[in-house]
């Protein structure tokens, strides 16, 4: 029986981190590890943003962001939905995934609780390692379910850009007194 790593991605597959997961899962398989993934999903089977389609060949537990996007299109807050839309590291106008810093602590707690419930319901076996992509509410959700499992957080370019911007704004604020 192979060793298992459970990966987590708050986002639906759309960018570089999703590509990294596919490449990493294949490399892990070659090294005798199995990998499964808990992530977001958007769209119908066959679409590139649909998790089971994009990550074909992997065991995937997906959160459907379709209802949150529909809420946004209807003028409601997509983050406040029962399974809220993931926030973003990028500040862009008129999109359902608003900037992380613009999400209230209460809504952030709701996101963490929704993910914790999904992880619990999935029946995932305890992995040898948790590998979570980006710094998101998944760290808290997975730590609650698997408190003794080593957890690795993989920072990607958008995380690093956000950290850099926060550092620059902090220096600016300090300079202004």
C-alpha positions as CSV (number, residue, x, y, z in Angstrom):
1,X,0.0,0.0,0.0
2,X,1.4,3.4,-0.9
3,X,1.8,6.3,1.4
4,X,-0.8,9.0,0.9
5,X,-0.7,12.8,0.7
6,X,-3.9,14.8,0.8
7,X,-3.7,18.1,-1.0
8,X,-6.0,21.0,-0.6
9,X,-6.8,23.9,-2.9
10,X,-9.4,26.5,-1.9
11,X,-9.8,27.6,-5.5
12,X,-11.4,26.0,-8.5
13,X,-8.9,25.0,-11.2
14,X,-8.0,28.1,-13.2
15,X,-4.3,29.0,-12.8
16,X,-0.8,27.9,-12.1
17,X,-1.4,26.3,-8.7
18,X,-3.8,23.8,-10.4
19,X,-1.1,22.9,-12.9
20,X,1.4,22.4,-10.0
21,X,-1.0,20.0,-8.4
22,X,-1.4,17.9,-11.5
23,X,2.4,17.7,-12.0
24,X,3.1,17.1,-8.4
25,X,0.5,14.3,-8.1
26,X,2.1,12.5,-11.1
27,X,5.6,12.9,-9.6
28,X,4.3,11.6,-6.2
29,X,2.8,8.6,-7.9
30,X,6.2,7.8,-9.5
31,X,7.7,8.0,-6.0
32,X,5.3,5.5,-4.5
33,X,2.8,8.0,-3.0
34,X,-0.9,8.3,-3.7
35,X,-2.4,11.7,-3.8
36,X,-6.0,12.9,-3.3
37,X,-7.3,16.4,-3.5
38,X,-10.0,18.5,-1.8
39,X,-10.7,21.6,-3.8
40,X,-13.2,24.0,-5.3
41,X,-15.0,23.4,-8.6
42,X,-16.9,25.5,-11.1
43,X,-18.9,24.5,-14.1
44,X,-20.1,21.3,-15.7
45,X,-18.2,18.1,-16.4
46,X,-15.9,18.6,-19.4
47,X,-15.2,22.3,-18.6
48,X,-11.6,23.1,-17.5
49,X,-12.8,24.8,-14.3
50,X,-14.6,21.6,-13.3
51,X,-12.4,19.9,-10.7
52,X,-13.1,16.2,-11.6
53,X,-12.4,17.0,-15.3
54,X,-9.3,19.1,-14.7
55,X,-7.8,16.7,-12.2
56,X,-8.9,13.5,-14.1
57,X,-7.2,10.5,-12.7
58,X,-7.0,11.8,-9.1
59,X,-9.4,11.1,-6.3
60,X,-11.2,14.5,-5.9
61,X,-13.5,15.9,-3.3
62,X,-14.9,19.1,-4.7
63,X,-16.9,22.1,-3.3
64,X,-19.3,23.4,-6.0
65,X,-18.9,27.2,-6.4
66,X,-21.8,27.3,-8.9
67,X,-24.4,28.4,-6.4
68,X,-22.1,31.2,-5.0
69,X,-21.5,32.5,-8.5
70,X,-25.3,32.4,-9.2
71,X,-25.8,34.4,-5.9
72,X,-23.3,37.0,-7.1
73,X,-25.1,37.3,-10.5
74,X,-28.4,37.8,-8.6
75,X,-26.9,40.6,-6.5
76,X,-26.3,38.6,-3.3
77,X,-23.0,38.2,-1.4
78,X,-21.3,35.1,-2.8
79,X,-19.1,34.7,0.2
80,X,-22.2,34.6,2.5
81,X,-23.8,31.6,0.7
82,X,-24.0,28.2,2.5
83,X,-20.8,27.2,0.7
84,X,-19.3,30.6,0.1
85,X,-17.2,31.7,-2.9
86,X,-13.5,31.6,-2.2
87,X,-11.8,35.0,-1.7
88,X,-8.9,36.0,-3.9
89,X,-5.4,37.3,-3.4
90,X,-6.0,39.7,-6.3
91,X,-8.1,42.8,-6.0
92,X,-10.3,42.9,-9.1
93,X,-13.6,44.7,-9.7
94,X,-17.0,43.1,-10.4
95,X,-16.1,39.5,-9.7
96,X,-17.6,37.0,-7.2
97,X,-14.2,36.3,-5.6
98,X,-13.3,39.5,-3.8
99,X,-10.0,40.2,-2.0
100,X,-9.3,38.2,1.1
101,X,-8.8,41.4,3.1
102,X,-12.3,42.5,2.2
103,X,-13.9,39.4,3.9
104,X,-15.2,39.9,7.4
105,X,-14.0,37.6,10.2
106,X,-17.5,36.2,10.5
107,X,-17.7,35.3,6.8
108,X,-14.1,33.9,7.0
109,X,-15.2,31.7,9.9
110,X,-18.2,30.6,7.8
111,X,-15.8,29.6,5.0
112,X,-13.7,27.6,7.4
113,X,-16.7,25.8,8.9
114,X,-18.0,24.9,5.4
115,X,-14.7,23.4,4.4
116,X,-14.4,21.6,7.7
117,X,-17.8,20.0,7.2
118,X,-16.9,19.0,3.6
119,X,-13.7,17.4,4.8
120,X,-15.5,15.6,7.6
121,X,-18.3,14.3,5.3
122,X,-15.8,13.1,2.7
123,X,-14.6,10.3,4.9
124,X,-11.0,10.9,4.0
125,X,-8.6,8.5,5.6
126,X,-5.8,10.0,7.7
127,X,-3.0,10.8,5.3
128,X,0.7,10.8,6.1
129,X,1.0,14.4,5.0
130,X,-1.3,17.3,4.3
131,X,-0.1,19.5,1.4
132,X,-2.2,22.7,1.2
133,X,-1.8,25.1,-1.6
134,X,-1.9,28.8,-0.7
135,X,-2.5,30.3,2.8
136,X,-6.3,30.0,3.2
137,X,-9.0,28.8,5.6
138,X,-8.1,25.3,4.6
139,X,-5.2,25.2,7.1
140,X,-7.6,25.6,10.0
141,X,-10.2,23.3,8.5
142,X,-7.8,20.4,7.8
143,X,-5.9,20.9,11.2
144,X,-9.2,20.4,13.0
145,X,-9.9,17.1,11.2
146,X,-6.3,15.8,11.2
147,X,-4.5,17.5,14.2
148,X,-1.6,15.1,14.3
149,X,-0.8,15.0,10.6
150,X,2.1,17.1,9.4
151,X,1.0,20.0,7.3
152,X,3.0,21.7,4.5
153,X,1.7,25.0,3.0
154,X,2.9,25.7,-0.5
155,X,2.9,29.4,-1.2
156,X,2.4,30.4,-4.9
157,X,3.0,33.6,-6.8
158,X,-0.3,35.2,-5.8
159,X,0.4,34.7,-2.1
160,X,3.9,36.1,-2.5
161,X,2.6,39.2,-4.4
162,X,0.0,39.8,-1.6
163,X,2.7,39.5,1.1
164,X,5.0,41.9,-0.8
165,X,2.2,44.4,-1.2
166,X,1.3,44.2,2.5
167,X,5.0,44.8,3.4
168,X,5.1,47.8,1.0
169,X,1.9,49.3,2.4
170,X,3.2,48.8,6.0
171,X,6.4,50.7,5.2
172,X,4.4,53.4,3.6
173,X,2.1,53.7,6.6
174,X,5.1,53.8,9.0
175,X,6.7,56.5,6.9
176,X,3.5,58.6,7.1
177,X,3.7,58.3,10.9
